[in-house]
Amino acid sequence: MKRVKVAVAGASGYTGQELLRILLRHRGAELVCATSRQYAGRRLGEVFPRFRQVPGAELPFTDSDVRAIAATGAEAAFLALPHGVSSSYARGLVDAGVKVIDLSADFRLNDPAVYEEYYGKAHPDPDLLKEAVYGMPEWRSGEIRTARIIASPGCYPTSILLPLIPLLRAGLLRTKGIVVNSASGVTGAGRKADISLLFCECNESMRAYGIPKHRHLSEIEQELGAAAGEAVRISFTPHLVPLNSGICTTISAELREGADPALVGRALEEAYARAPFVRLLGRNACPDTKNVSRTNFVDIGWAWDERTGRVLLLSAEDNVVKGAGGQGVHAFNVLFGFDETEGLWIL
């Protein structure tokens, strides 16, 4: 098997750590660079003892700039950096011939004006934004194969888009009145010091946040609109729950007049018959985060509520694997011609 030299920028965060965990066991990836300002000079296995004696874990973290990353010979770079920071790396790496897989929100949106609306500042590189591919492997594999820059979808959007896209593409759902409630583990906020994320603040507690306009709404509605062929507006309420990782999403939507509820299951089955990481649980099944924790799977169930005339779609995923690092590696596999599942059979 060929080996591709890879770099991870921002490798000491939760997503970065998951990327390291996956890439160190990936037969086609040679990790040549891992950046962290905080841990520069210290070995991966020293900072993360779980990696001790794992081949490749003797690599030291570096406080590298774009030129230094490119100088390592990296052919692909994962950017596990905050939004607004990734864009400062992406242009230089792409121009240096490095394929970029960005796990921030900097290149997920098609319209710079929407980026400014949701992220509070003008997009720093609109030209590169136009080129970026929204990297959901289940739906964009053809575009991913030829991309120079891939924008990996967010964790909440992944849990929402995968159940809804097949039904909207099939014309089964009304595009108005879609209601989404999602609950995420604390790692979704990133690895940082924040009073609201302390153990005593999160344990034995559940709360909504980011209302009424969470920034992930921008990419969710963009991709739902593309699937439906018309504008889609949803009501989305995220919640923080006392889990390390995991997302549980419940979606309620109305069928179009005359649509048969039985077609819901059929549309999902046709869409994901060959998708290795989408597990369809069937009708009246409720996914559980414990069954997807630390894996790259997303579990999806559905139900028909005859009393209210609404379809229920339910999903569960790990927010830092399927919702971040694992999805990025899935796109990497497609980009470089590896088997889609390489490095990702994590149970």
Disulfide bonds with the S-S distance in Angstrom:
none
